[in-house]
Amino acid sequence: MTIKRLFILLVLVVSKDIYSQEVLPIYTDYLSDNYYLLHPSMAGAASCAKVRLSARQQWAGQSDAPALQTLSFNGRVGERSGAGIILINDKNGYHAQKGMRLTYAHHLLFSRDEIDLNQLSFGINVGFAQSTLDETDFLIGNPEYDPIIDGTIVQKASYFNVDIGASYNYLDFYAHATVKNALASDRKLYTDREPVNLKRVVFNMGYTFGDEERLLWEPSMLFQYISQTKESMVDVNLKVYKNLDFGRLWGGFSYRRSLDGAEYVEGTSVKAQKLQYFSPILGINYNRFMLAYTYSHLGGNVKFDNAGFHNITLGINLFCKPEKYHCNCPAVN
């Protein structure tokens, strides 16, 4: 791999992950019955309280490859409110982050009864995180490393931020919008001039249709915009559900594409590449338990490794109430 090809790889992949270290990274695990990871307004929106444990491993077989684990819980509080908590453990080479997010949501029901779903929800996350940079291995085999690097310490920095969002669920349709890291956040872990604007805007919508005795189909899309770098990307998703005696079998496919890109030189020609992910998803609900697996393949000619990204989500639904809405709305009923 040439230096220029390595540079374009860093632009397409690493720069995105650097910013994702500041927030809960947005992958495809939200499609594993886990919209609460993205949108605080979904806390307590469902008929059950939900516990979700998710683990993601990138570039299997590579040492110090990025890995992320999240543990979340959200449920109803009273008749019109919801609350939740997310624990985060994110590691990427020498950089690591541990964090916690606390959530409150309020739900406004516009329908005259609880049969027809017509609900507007608002939510807020309050997040605390500690980032660490382990410099103790920087000088091994490289005594002429940057002199500004001490090489004997583990740097630490803590910060605070909030997410603000809203959701609208109407019968078989849903839409969510969230501003993540809405506050300027000053963190001096790498340099004294790190960006303080970590804002990311996320919007997604979808619709579920079909025959619940046969198959239910759920097309959806997600758009996100990173304020500091002006990057934007879109997910196009399709899920299908099959109800069974013991629960539900479901699967789908997600395609993510960056709307921005970068040019690189290959031989005597200049080429362009945009970030692309191809992600098949398979899941099963057995009574109150849930298991889902996602495999993500990074497309394009310039990439660090051909190995895919693996994500497993385990879940259990607690304190469930009878399904009260007459709609095809898996995230709520």
N, C-alpha and C positions, 0 to 999 in steps of 0.2 A: 504493500500500500504506500503510495507516494505521500509526501508531506501535504500536498494540496488536497488529496483525497481524504487524508486524516482531518484536515481543517474543516471540510464540508461536513464530515461526520460529527465533529464537535458542534458545529452550528446547528445541525438538525436534531441531535439527540442530547448532547451533554448540556448545552445552554438551557434547554427546556427543563432538564432535571435539576439544574442549579436553582432555578426559580421554584421548582416544585418542592425543593427542600424547605422553602419558607412556608409552605402550606401543605395541607393534605393532598398529595398528588392525585390527579384525576385520571384514572385508568378506566377500565371497563367493568370494575367490580360493582358499580352502581346498578348494572343490569341484573345482578344476582339478588333481586328483591331487596335492594339496599339503597334506595334513593335518599335516605336520610344522610348518608355519607356526604352527599353534595349539597342538600338543601335542608337547612334547619327547620324550615316551615313544615317538613314532613314528620317531625317528631310527634308521635301520638296520633297520627292521621289514620292509622289502620285499626281494624277491630281487635287486633292482638298486640301485646307488647312484644318487641322483637329483639333478640340477641343475635348478633352476627360477628363471627370471627373469620377474618380474611387474611390470607398470606399470599404474597406475590414474590416470585423469584425471577430475575432477569438473567439472560445469558447463562443458562445452566452449564456448569462445568468450569466457568471462569471464577478465579479467586477474587474475593472482594467485590463481586458483582452487586448491583443495586438489589436490595430486598426490603420489602415493606410488610408490616403486620398491623392490622387494626382490630380492635375489639370495641363493639358499640352496643348500646342498649337504648331503646326509646319506647315510650309508652304513654298512655292517656293519664292525665291528672284531672280528676273531676269530669265534668260534662263537656267542657269546651277548651281545655288546655292540654298541652303535652310537654314532656321533658325528656332529656336524654343526655348521654355521655359518650364520648369517643376517646379511646386511648390509642396512641400512635407510636410506633417504633419503626423508624426509617433509617436505613444504613446504605451508604453509597461510597465505597472505598474508604478513604480516611475520614470522611464526613459522616456524622450520625445525628439523628434528631429524635428526641422523645417529647411527646406532648399530650395534652389533654384538652378536650373541648366540652363545655357544658352548654346545654341547649334549653331554651324555653320557646314554646310555640303556642299560638292561640288560633282557634278554629271558629269561623263564623258560618253557620248553616243557614242558607237562604231559602231552602225549600220548606214547604208547609209541614212536611213530615219527614221521617228518616228513611223513606222508601226510595225516593228519587234523590240521587246524590247531586248536591249543588253547594259546594263548600269552598270558601276562600280562607286561606291560612297565611299567617305571618309568623316568622321565626327569627331568632337571633342566637348565634353561637358566641360564646366568650372563650377564647383560646389562649393557652399558655404553652410555651415550648422552650426547650433548651437544646441548642445546637452545640456540637463538639467537633473540633478538628484535631485529630491525633497526628502530631508532628514527630513522634518518637522514631518512626521508621524512615523519615525523609532522607537522612544522611547515609543510610546503609548502602554501601557500594557506590556512593556518589558524594565524595568529600567536597567537591566544588559546587555544591548546591547554592542557590540564592542566599547570600549572606544575611538577608533580613530574616530568614528562617532559623529559629533557635534550634529545632531538632530534638529537644529534650522535654518538651512540655505537651500537654493536651489543653488546647484553648477551649474556653466555654463562653457561651453568651446566651442569655435568656431574653425572651421578648413576649409581648402580649398583642393580641389583635382580635377583631370581631368579624363575623360574617352576618349579613342581613339578607333575608330572602322572603319570597312570597310564593304560594302555590294556589292554583285554581283547579279543582276537580269537579267536572260536570258530566254526570252519567258516564259514558265510556271515553270521555276526552279528559286530558290533563295537560297542564302547562306549569312550569316552574321557572323562577328567575332568582338568582342569588348573586350578590356582590361579596366575594371572598376577600379577606384581608382589607377591609374597608378603611382602616386607619393607616397612616404613615407609621412605619416601624423601623426604628434606628437600631441596627445591629452591626457591631464592628468585630467580626470574627476573622475575616480575611484581610481587610484593609480598613482604613479610616473613612473611605468614601464608597461604601457599599450602598446600593440603591435602597431608598426608604419607601418607594412606591411598589408595593407587592400586590396591588389590586388586580383581581381577576374576575371578570363578569361571565357568568354561566347561565345559559338559557336552554331549556329543552322542553319538548312537547311530544305527545303521542296520542294514539287512538287505538282502542281495542274493539275488534268486531269478529263475528262468526257465530257458530253454533256451539254452545258449551257442552252439548252432548257429543259433539264430534271434535272440532278443532276451533280454537280461538287464535286470532292473529293480532299482533301488536307491532305495527310500524312506529318508529319514533326517530327523533333527531336531537342532537345536542350541539350547541354552538358555544365556544368559549373564546374570550378575548383577554389578552394579557396587556395591561395598561403600560407597563414600563417599556416593553420591547415592541409593542404594537403588533404582536403576533396574534393570529386567529386560526382556529381549526374547527372542523365540523365532524361529528359522528353521524352516520346513517345506520340505523339498526332495524332488525326484524326479528321478533320472537314469535314462537308458536307454542300453544299450550294444549295438552291432552289430559282431560280429567279422567281419573281412574278410581277404582273402589277404595284404594288406600290413600289417595292423595292426588298428586298431579305430576306429570312428566312434561318437561319443557326444554326447548332448545332455541338456538338462534344464531345470528351472525351480525357482527359489527364491523363497519369500515370507517376508519378515521383518516382524515386527510388534512394536512396543513394547507391553509390558503396562501401561505408565504413559502418561500424557498430560497435557495442559494445556488450560485453558479460555481462550477469547478472545471478544471482543465484535465482532459483525458487525451493524451497524445497531442495532437495539434488542434483539437476542437474544444469548444467551450460548451459544456452541457449544464443543465439545471435539474435539480432534484427537490422534491417536496416530501415531507414526512408522511409516511403511510403505514397504517397498521391494519392487519386483517385478523379478525378474532372470532372464531367459532365458540359457541357457549353451549353447555349441556347441564341441565339441573333436574333435580327430583325433590318433590315434597312428599314425605311419608308421615302421615298424621301431622304432628306438630314439628317435625324435624325437617331440615332442608340441607341439601348438599349440592354444590355447583362447582363446575370446573370450566376455566377459560384458558384457551391457548392463543397467544398473540404472536403474529409473525410480522417483523419489520420489513417492509418492501424497499426496493431501490437497489442500485448497484453499490452505493457507498454505505457500509455499515460495519460496526465493530466485529460482529460475530453472526454466524448463520443460525445459532441456537435461538429458540423461541423464548417467550416469556410465559410463565405458568402461574395461574392464580386459582386458589382453592378457597371456597367460602363454606363454612359450616354455620348452621343457624337453628334456633329453636324459638317457637312462638309460645308466649306465656299469657295467662289471664285472658284467654280468648272469649269474646262474646259472639253470639250468633251473627251470621252475615245479615246486615240490616238493609243493605242497598240492593235494589233490583238493577244491577248494571254489570257489565264486563269490566271490572276495575280491580285487577289483582293486587295493586299496591295499597288499596284501601279496604276491600272486603276480606 
